[in-house]
Each structure stands twice: as C-alpha cells, then as structure tokens.
Amino acid sequence: MTAIRTLIVDDEEGARESLANIIAKYFEQIKVVGKADSAKTGYEKIIELKPDLVFLDIEMPFGNAFDLLARFDEIDFDIIFVTAYDHYAINAIKFSALDYLLKPIDIEDLKAAITRLEKKRKDTNVDERLNVFLQNLRGSNRTKKVAIPESDGLIFVELEKIVRCESDGNYTSITLVGGKRIIASRTLGEYEELFLHERFFRVHRSHLINLNHIKRYIKGEGGYVIMDDDSQVEVSRRKKSGLLELLSQV
C-alpha cells in the first residue's frame, strides 16, 4: 500500500507534535513528510514536498488557512482542516464534503476522517470540492452548492434547486427542480443537521422540505403542503406549529 504523504501546518508546536505522534502510533498508511508553523511556511512546504494530504490549522498568525489556499491556482492535495473552536467556516466545510477536526484531536474522530478521506480520494477531484467550499465561504453571488454523496462519487447541487428530501432507510431521496432525483448515501437526519441554518424544515419523520418551494399549505390535524413539483407532503401534528411560524416569517 502506498503511504499517504502528509504535511502538518499549525502555528502551535505542541499541536504539530501531538498530531504527528498520534499518526505514527495509529496510522501506518500515513507518513508525515513535513511540518510548518504558518501559512507562509505551509505554502513553501507544499511546493517543496508535494504532499498527498495536508492537516491545516484554520487560524494562524500572519495569514489563515484560506489565505494559504488562495495562493494555489489548482489544488491537488487533500485537506483535513483543524480548529480549536467551532469556527464559522465549519458549515461551508460540511457543505463541500471536506473534513475537519476539533482540538484537542480525538483519535476516533481522526480515524473516521481518514476512513472518509480514503473513500473520497477514489471518488472525486479535491480541487472541485475546494472550489465549492471557497465559493460558499466567500458568500459570492453564485448560489451556494452542496456536495451530495452518491454510490459512485459526489454530485454538486445548488441548494436552491433542492425541493425536498425523503428518508429511504440509511439513504435519502433528494428531489430537485425539474423532477430529477438523487439517492444520497446519507440519512435524512444528517441533512436536517446540515441544512439547519438554511430555509429547510423537517415536517415529518420522513420528509425535509425547502420552504422556498412550498406552493400551498392545506389545513388539517397536521395538514400537508403542496410543493412546487406538485407533490403532497404530510405535516405531522407536532411539526405543524413550527412550520406555520416559519411560513409567517416569509
């Protein structure tokens, strides 16, 4: 098995050494080829060493992780972001199917991140994921996109084009404007959490809907909504008041 050549970029020496020690102890498939203490030296080490993977601290003096990434025209290495707190960029990271770890690093979290990384390396070009991430992070005029994992890779979808998400066991059926459906290898609960700060609402245990695509609400015990694709989605009794409150804010 070819080792994953890895660079650690973190301004704290203790954090660099701790992560390097954990990797040496638990991950024989990962070889730490270098360490850097700033965005500047991180950039220089990436150019020099050409790593497969970079553990990248988000906040560092004299330039953060995004300043470093902005210097590359094309990114051909995988990234796992590292941060000491719940950074504002984390949601953009999740939307783009990238990974992050919170300090102090938990070994099980690191194992899970490496497992996901090894799967994603076979699926899609990291440059595309990072472009979507940076686009979402900067809040550009282009619509926010989300990476949807399918059985054979990732598809990037504009958030505003998602009409509704329906539970399908450990999968989620996502209906887009125009009727196209995507079977995503994530649970509905994961999408409920991911879209928590967007205009989505879980109206039923099996349905998460985009409030911007509701055509009509029909009263009843819980009632139901008619979506822009003319589908009828039941609203549970306990979700009715929350839905009506959100709709009144439009």
C-alpha positions in Angstrom: 0.0 0.0 0.0 1.4 3.4 -1.0 1.8 5.7 2.0 -0.2 8.9 2.1 2.5 11.6 2.2 1.3 14.2 4.8 2.1 17.7 5.9 1.0 19.2 9.2 0.5 23.0 9.2 -0.1 24.5 12.6 1.4 27.5 14.4 1.4 25.6 17.8 4.4 23.3 18.1 2.7 21.2 20.7 -0.3 20.6 18.4 2.0 19.7 15.5 4.0 17.2 17.6 0.9 15.7 19.2 -0.8 15.1 15.8 2.4 13.6 14.4 2.7 11.2 17.3 -0.9 10.1 17.0 -0.4 9.4 13.3 2.8 7.5 13.9 1.1 5.3 16.5 -2.2 4.6 14.9 -1.9 5.1 11.1 0.7 3.1 9.3 -0.7 4.2 5.9 0.2 7.8 6.7 3.7 9.2 6.5 4.4 12.7 7.9 6.9 14.2 5.5 7.0 17.7 7.0 5.6 20.3 9.4 5.1 24.0 9.0 4.2 26.8 11.5 2.4 29.4 9.4 0.5 29.9 6.1 3.7 31.2 4.5 5.9 28.2 5.5 3.0 25.9 4.8 2.8 27.2 1.3 6.5 26.8 0.8 6.5 23.2 2.2 3.6 22.2 -0.1 5.5 23.4 -3.1 8.7 21.6 -1.9 7.2 18.3 -0.7 4.1 17.9 -2.8 2.1 16.1 -0.1 -1.0 14.0 -0.7 -2.7 15.3 2.4 -2.4 18.4 4.5 -3.7 18.8 8.0 -4.3 22.5 8.0 -5.0 24.7 11.1 -7.6 27.3 10.2 -6.5 30.2 12.3 -2.8 31.1 12.4 -0.9 34.4 12.8 0.1 36.3 9.7 -2.5 34.5 7.4 -5.1 31.8 7.9 -5.8 28.6 6.0 -7.8 30.3 3.4 -5.0 32.8 2.6 -2.8 29.8 2.0 -5.2 28.0 -0.3 -5.9 31.2 -2.3 -2.3 31.1 -3.4 -2.8 28.0 -5.5 -4.3 28.0 -9.0 -5.1 24.3 -8.6 -5.1 22.2 -5.5 -4.0 18.6 -6.0 -3.7 17.6 -2.3 -6.4 16.5 0.1 -7.1 18.6 3.2 -8.3 18.0 6.7 -8.9 21.3 8.5 -8.1 21.6 12.2 -9.5 24.2 14.5 -9.6 24.8 18.3 -13.2 26.1 18.3 -16.5 25.9 16.4 -15.3 28.1 13.5 -17.6 30.0 11.2 -16.2 28.1 8.2 -17.3 24.7 9.5 -20.7 24.7 7.8 -19.1 25.6 4.5 -16.6 22.7 5.1 -19.5 20.3 5.6 -21.4 21.5 2.5 -18.4 20.8 0.4 -17.8 17.2 1.7 -14.5 18.3 3.2 -13.4 17.2 6.7 -12.3 19.0 9.9 -11.2 18.1 13.4 -11.6 20.0 16.6 -8.7 20.3 19.0 -7.8 18.5 21.1 -7.9 15.9 18.5 -9.9 12.8 19.4 -8.4 9.6 18.0 -11.8 8.1 16.9 -12.7 11.3 15.1 -9.3 11.2 13.3 -9.9 7.5 12.3 -13.3 8.4 10.9 -11.8 11.4 9.0 -9.1 9.2 7.5 -11.6 6.5 6.5 -13.8 9.1 4.8 -10.7 10.6 3.1 -9.6 7.2 1.7 -13.1 6.7 0.2 -13.3 10.2 -1.3 -9.9 10.1 -2.8 -11.3 7.5 -5.2 -14.4 9.4 -5.9 -13.8 13.0 -6.9 -11.2 15.6 -7.6 -10.3 17.6 -4.4 -10.0 20.8 -6.4 -13.7 20.7 -7.2 -14.6 20.2 -3.6 -12.4 23.1 -2.6 -13.7 25.4 -5.2 -17.2 24.8 -4.0 -16.0 25.4 -0.4 -14.3 28.7 -1.2 -17.3 29.8 -3.2 -19.7 29.1 -0.3 -17.3 30.6 2.3 -16.9 33.9 0.4 -20.7 34.2 0.0 -20.3 35.0 -3.7 -23.2 36.0 -5.9 -23.2 32.4 -7.2 -25.7 30.1 -5.5 -24.5 28.0 -2.6 -23.8 24.5 -3.5 -23.8 21.3 -1.5 -21.9 18.1 -2.3 -24.2 15.1 -2.4 -22.6 11.7 -2.0 -23.9 9.0 -4.4 -22.9 5.4 -4.7 -20.2 6.2 -7.3 -19.0 9.6 -6.1 -20.1 13.1 -5.4 -22.5 15.4 -7.3 -22.6 19.2 -6.6 -26.1 20.6 -6.4 -27.3 24.2 -6.0 -29.1 24.4 -2.7 -32.0 26.4 -4.0 -32.7 23.7 -6.6 -33.5 21.1 -3.9 -37.3 20.8 -3.5 -37.5 18.1 -0.8 -35.6 15.3 0.8 -37.3 12.0 1.7 -36.0 9.3 4.0 -35.1 6.0 2.4 -33.6 4.0 5.3 -29.9 4.8 5.6 -30.2 6.8 2.3 -32.1 10.0 1.3 -34.0 10.6 -1.9 -33.5 14.2 -3.0 -35.9 15.7 -5.5 -34.7 18.7 -7.5 -36.4 21.3 -9.5 -37.4 19.7 -12.8 -38.1 16.3 -11.1 -34.6 14.8 -11.1 -34.0 12.5 -8.1 -30.7 11.8 -6.4 -30.2 8.9 -4.0 -27.8 10.2 -1.4 -25.8 7.9 0.9 -26.6 10.0 3.9 -29.5 9.8 6.3 -32.3 12.4 6.4 -31.2 13.3 10.0 -27.8 14.2 8.6 -29.4 16.6 6.0 -31.6 18.1 8.7 -28.5 19.0 10.7 -26.5 20.1 7.6 -29.4 22.4 6.5 -30.1 23.7 10.0 -29.4 27.3 9.1 -31.0 27.2 5.7 -34.7 27.5 4.8 -35.4 23.8 5.2 -37.7 22.3 7.7 -38.4 18.7 8.7 -42.2 18.5 8.5 -42.4 14.7 9.2 -40.0 12.0 10.3 -39.7 11.0 6.6 -39.6 14.5 4.9 -37.4 17.5 5.0 -38.6 20.3 2.7 -37.3 23.5 1.2 -39.6 26.3 2.4 -38.9 28.3 -0.7 -40.6 25.6 -2.8 -43.9 25.4 -0.9 -46.8 26.2 -3.2 -49.6 25.8 -0.7 -50.4 24.7 2.9 -53.6 22.7 3.4 -55.1 22.8 6.9 -55.8 19.6 8.8 -54.8 17.8 12.0 -51.3 18.3 10.9 -52.2 19.3 7.4 -50.0 18.9 4.4 -48.0 21.0 1.9 -48.1 21.1 -1.8 -44.7 21.6 -3.2 -43.6 23.3 -6.5 -43.3 19.8 -8.1 -47.0 19.2 -7.1 -46.1 16.6 -4.6 -48.1 16.4 -1.4 -46.1 16.1 1.8 -47.8 15.3 5.1 -47.1 17.5 8.1 -47.1 15.8 11.5 -49.1 17.2 14.3 -46.1 18.2 16.4 -44.4 19.9 13.5 -47.4 22.0 12.4 -47.0 25.0 14.7 -43.2 25.2 13.9 -44.0 25.2 10.2 -46.7 27.8 10.4 -44.4 30.0 12.5 -41.7 29.8 9.8 -44.1 30.4 7.0 -45.5 33.5 8.7 -41.9 35.0 8.6 -41.7 34.9 4.8 
